[in-house]
């Protein structure tokens, strides 16, 4: 089927409303639009460069955790949470009580993503894996009463206080098995010749249109993108996450998805998606370059003989994964007493690596701020 001839679906009369039944997607896709060819080439080039970069960066797994945290934070922000990156890296007891609900949602996303990526080492991408990720995502947070880990058995909707004034009403729950089976087949169908980036662009649209969970569809749908790229070998490391781009262009993101349903314009969505991949991959390469430069500078600062330098290097391995530390955590990590831990952190403060953020004399928290800043929104402007 040509993108230009695609019919997104049809509205079906239910008792008091009309639900939208999407067309199936598990078939060949072609297009006449040369813009898609150019964007696809650019996206594949940028993605390949990012993938190559992650394979040559020393100790790259130290830095991947912060990529995951950033994706979790930005994807959750699209859904309304307001946790900042400097909060997302802290422990729960360090978060103000009124902000802990949002913090937990971000941490659940991190856990869901890590578990799903680990599962991909043994199992292919599947609906079962998405249900498992959803169960983790919803655990103990808003939405925990909305069938975590299960596809919905009732109607949901998007926008509006009630279904009567909803912006969009997905297919009824009895249509989900057939729709989701078609979606899962599309991920793995080797009989059709569809480039992977087009396949996942269409898959993300279709997942959001089906809206199979009562809550959490946006976050799982964006997680699906990373899982697809990893499972099909486009990425060796989980280093490309599109939520920062979608958050920055939130209105355009939602409009592009809605435009498919409203105007059958799958081409516009594919162009938006491919541009997002290109820009995000290029930003990812810049991020890794910034990390390498910072690491060289930090290594020079701690390059001195003795026990302090050895412990500083060990502590930095932790800080590259989680750029916050306390005296007690340093003691546990390094197996040293309080005074040596205090002296070590004091030294790292003096040479500009750590920064104390509480202003207190007790229960102090120290940030590796230059590293954290690489992953904030400001670093992308």
KAMO-V278235 format. One line per field, one symbol per residue. ss: DSSP state (H for helix, E for strand, L for the rest). burial: # if it has 24 or more other ideal C-beta (glycine too) atoms within 12 Angstrom, else .. Layout:
ss: ???
burial: ???
//
This chain:
ss: LEHHHLLLEEEEELLLLEEEEELLLLLLLELLLHHHHHHHHHHHHHHHHHHHHHHHLLLHHHHHHHHHHHHHHHHHHHLLLLLLHHHHLLLHHHLLHHHHHHHHHHHHHHHHHHHHHHHLLLLLLLHHHHHHHHHHHLLLLLLLLLLLLLLLLLLLLELLLLHHHLLELLLLHHHHHHHHHHHHHHHHLLLLLLLHHHHHHHHHHHHHHHLLLLLLHHHHHHHHHHHHHHHLLLLLLLLLLLHHHHHHLHHHHHHHHHHHHHHLLHHHHHHHHHHHHHHHHHHHHHHHHHHHHHHHHHHHHLLLLLHHHHHHHHHHHHHHHLLEELHHHHHHHHLLLHHHHHHHHHHHHHLLLLEELLLLLLLLLEELHHHHHHLLHHHHL
burial: ..#..#.##.........########..#.#....#..##.###.######.##..#..#.##################.#.########...##....##################.##....###.###########.###..#.#####..####.........######.##..##.######......#######################################.##############.....##.######..######################.##.###.##..#..##.....#..###.#############.##..##.#....##.##.###.#.#####......#############.....
//
